[in-house]
Amino acid sequence: MASGEGRRNHHTLVPLAALISREMKTEKMEKPTVRCGNAAQSRKGEDYFLIKTDCQRVPGSPSSTFSAFAIFDGHNGNAAAIYTKENLLNHVLGALPRGLGRDEWLQALPRALVAGFVKTDKEFQSRGETSGTTATFVIVDGWTVTVASVGDSRCILDTQGGAVSTLTVDHRLEENIEERERVTASGGEVGRLSIVGGAEIGPLRCWPGGLCLSRSIGDMDVGEFIVPIPYVKQVKLSRAGGRLIIASDGIWDALSSDMAAKSCRGLPAELAARQVVKEALRTRGLKDDTTCVVVDIIPPDAPEQPSTPPKKQSRLRALFRKKSRDSVSKLSKKLSAVGIVEELFEEGSAMLAERLGTEEPTGQSTTGIFMCAVCQVDLAPSEGISVHAGSIFSTSAKPWQGPFLCSDCRNKKDAMEGKRPSGVKVA
Ligand SMILES: [Zn+2]
């Protein structure tokens, strides 16, 4: 493990003690408090969620703690959703080089998310079970929020001042023209169900398979152009903090992002999640599994949250804003940070070569151990196939440069890009 990872990003390994002391120094900078809640109403039993607030970047160092949250909305059964819930986090962490400092770790995260999603998909498919799932996976580390998603389980951010932004894109064929074009170009057919008499009904679907989503995990019985490569967005919140609402389409088919955010402002996370579900059911009834996770990223000096909802007018303030006995300079400093969410990273391409990027040659490639950038298996020097070999999408990269893929992952990459006939025949 160590040799491979040392090679992959040519980082020198930092001794654990040095890392921990570095973490302690960063710790002096105030970290926000993370509070979360969840609520769900089930109809088909195919929605799953993940809340894990005790992950550590550096094992044994509490100051390197980060949190992971996710929603998995399964279809055609719940096996893919359960498998993804149990394995995705480990696969993402397994794709991160060890011994990285906090900033490097956060920088390496988008690529590790891509590898982790593809590995989870590949492993689940190898079990030969049908079913598929959306995955909206969120890492909160300090003020930095990183979201990776396939499918249509949205994650929104509500910041102080009432600005609501979406941190995911919906991979629905009906609403996403780019994805429609990609699927068609890769050999899929996009159309509606037709009933007797020729009338077309329902949303746009992809054939073979008839899935409404253009990206998912699992779904071995649809075309391989339904890819598990996530849209990834990384943002840094202002010191005012913010609230994340992560939910399955049972919520989003009933409520707009704004409506969901507004419906629960001022409530602590646990009550907020319940309120969002309640509001969705009130609007649309229980038509689908409806699951919601609310995550509050709260400045360390924020007043304690009330356990009962405050009066309507003061809801938002009670959550995020410091009382006005702040000194004037302190207050204006606070206000200058309000609403400024710094965008650190955004990429949605479905092309693995673009997402895995390039690696500088380290001079060790003839002697060092290669590792597949997706599934992390060791490769003999003759086995590794550059992710860029034969690719028209990365003209600047050399075919002998990493990252490298094992032959299995290389086959998967070609199939996802429509360069190899999908394993499924149209009936
Ligand atoms: Zn591989």
Boltz pocket constraint, residues with backbone or C-beta under 6 A from the ligand:
constraints:
  - pocket:
      binder: B
      contacts: [[A, 372], [A, 373], [A, 374], [A, 375], [A, 376], [A, 377], [A, 405], [A, 406], [A, 407], [A, 408], [A, 409], [A, 410]]
      max_distance: 6.0
